[in-house]
């Protein structure tokens, strides 16, 4: 019945209590008050999403952070238990897989060196030969934009929206969880996320989604 399984990244596939942005801020010793302020500005619509991303990355540039610093920050990061085996099983069952997240491409590259996903929609950060941040691209596929990403992938993969699954945990997943054929709230961070999904899984074991796929 379902043909495409899309995942949020932070908290849904990668075992993080918050976001990868918060992880990097903490590792780079950016004050918590700064991160709280930029989130507030975005939620109050005083910052566009692009301005939010720009502000955070420019802060890292001012601090002189290099590619190796990002890689070091990710060393302790682990996947949600049974993530790799679950993704492999889904591939064997014929599903197309996608990541649609407000996280960063360097996180995907580091934690998934074998590149199991057919489609990846995230914020992108690029480095020059010396490891310095050279440029970046904000994603237009976070929050409500996640649904647009699913629609784009579905068109390319020749599947209907009803044949799509989304696995997410946070408020930026609500719109897409409500709209796809099958929404799975995985260790959801709010009651609103639970209400948006058809199934709620509160066990930190990604293989539990296989019962429905």
N, C-alpha and C positions, 0 to 999 in steps of 0.2 A: 504493500500500500504506500509506504513512504520510500523516497528515493534519495533525498538530500538531508544530511544532518549538519546543522550549523551550531557552532559553539561560541559563547563568550569565552574569554581567556582567563583573566584574573579571577580566581575564586571558583571557576567552573572546570577548568582543566589544570591550571597552575595553582598550587596550594598557597594562596596568599590571603591574609586576613583583610587586607585593603586592596589598593591598586598598585600596579607596578610603578606608577608615578610617585606614589607615597614611598615606596621602597627606595627609589633613587633619591628622592629628597632627603630621606633619613640617612642614607649612606653618605650623601654628599654634604650632610650637616646643614641643610636648608631648614630654617626655623619652622616649626609646625604652624606658627601663626601666619606665615607667608602662604602656605598651602591652603589653610582655612580661609584666608582672605580671597585668594583667587577663585576658589570654589564658590564662595558667597557672591562675588562679583558676577560670575557666570550665571548662577541660579537667579540672581536679581536682574538678569538681562542687561547688566552694565558692561559686560564683556561678551563678545561673540566667542564661539568655540575656538575659532582661529586665534583670537587674541589671547585666550586662555593658554593654548598650546604654545604660542609664541613667547608669552611671558615666562613660562616654566623653562623652556629650552634656552632662552636668552640668559636666564639665571644660571643655568649649568655652564653656559659659555663663559660668563663672567667669572665663574669659579674655576675655570680652566679644566673642566672635566674632559677626559679623552675616552676613546673607545675601550681601552683596557680597564678604565674605571667602571664603566657600565658592566663589562664582563665580570669584574671582580664582585660587583654588587649582586650579581645573579648567581654566584657560586653556591650559596646555601639554599637556593630555591629548589623545591621539589615539585613534581607533578602530583596531582590528586591521585591517591592510590588506585592502581589498575588502569590508569589512563592509557598507557601505551598498548596494553593488551586489548582494551576496549576499542580503541581506534583501529587496531589490526583486525579485530573481529568484524567491525562494521565494514571495513574495506572488503573482507572476504565475502561478506553478505551482499556486496554489490552497491553499497551506498557511496555517494559522493560526499566528501567532507569539506567543511569550510570553517574558518575562524572569522568572526565579525566582532571587533572589539575596539575599545578606546585605548588599548595598550599600545606598545611600540614594536616595530619590526625586529629590533635587536633582541627582545624577549623571545619572540617566536624562533628566531634563528639560533639562539643559544639553547633553549630547552627542547627544540625539535630539530636537531641537526639532520635527521633522516627525512624531513619534509613530508609528513603524512597527509597534509591538507591539499586539496585540489584548488582551493580558493582562499586567499588571505586578504582581509580588509582591516587594516590597522593604521595608526599614525606611523609615519616613517621618519627616521633620522639617519643622516648620511655622514660619513667621516672621510677625511682626506688621507693621503698616504702616511701622514704623521699621526693619525688617530684623532685629529681635532674635528669637532663638529663643523661640517662645511655647509650643510643645508638641511632642510626638513620639509615635510609635507603633512599638513593636518588632514585627518580623515573627515569625509563628509558623511561617514556611515557609522556614527555613534548616536545614541538616544533614538529619536524617531527615524534617523537615517539607517538604522540597522535593518529595518523592514525593506527599505529601498534596495539595500545590498542583496537581501534574500531574493527579491523580485528580479534583480539583474542576473543573479546566478541561475535562478529557476529558468529564465528565458534562454540563457546560454545552454543550460543542461537539458532543455526541453522537458521540464517537469512543471506541474501546476503548484500554486502556493499551498494547496491542500495536501500535496505530497512532500511538503517540507517540514522538518523538525527543527526546533531551536532549544538549546540548553543554556540557561542563564541563571544568574543569581541576584542581580541588583536592579535598581530602579531604571537604569538606562536600557534594560531589557524588556520592560513592561509592554511597550507597543508591539514589538515583534512577537513576544510570547502569546499575546492575544490574537494575533493575526494569522500565524502559520497553522498548518494542519494539526500539529501536535506540539504544544509548548511544555517543556519540562523545567520546573523550578528546582535547581540543584543547590541544596543548602542555602535557601533564599535568605537575603538579608533584611527583608521586610514582609509584612503581611500583604502588602499590595502586590508584591512579586508572586506570592503564593496564589492570590486570587486571579492573577492573570494567566496562570498555567492550567493545563489539564491534569498534570501529575506533579506532585511535590515529593522530592526525595531529600530526606534530612540525614542521610548517612554518607560520610565522606568516603565513597567508593564509587567510582565512575561506572564500574561494570553493572551497577544497579539499573542503568538506563537500558541495558540489553533486554531486560524483561519486557520492554514495550516495543522493541524494534526487532 
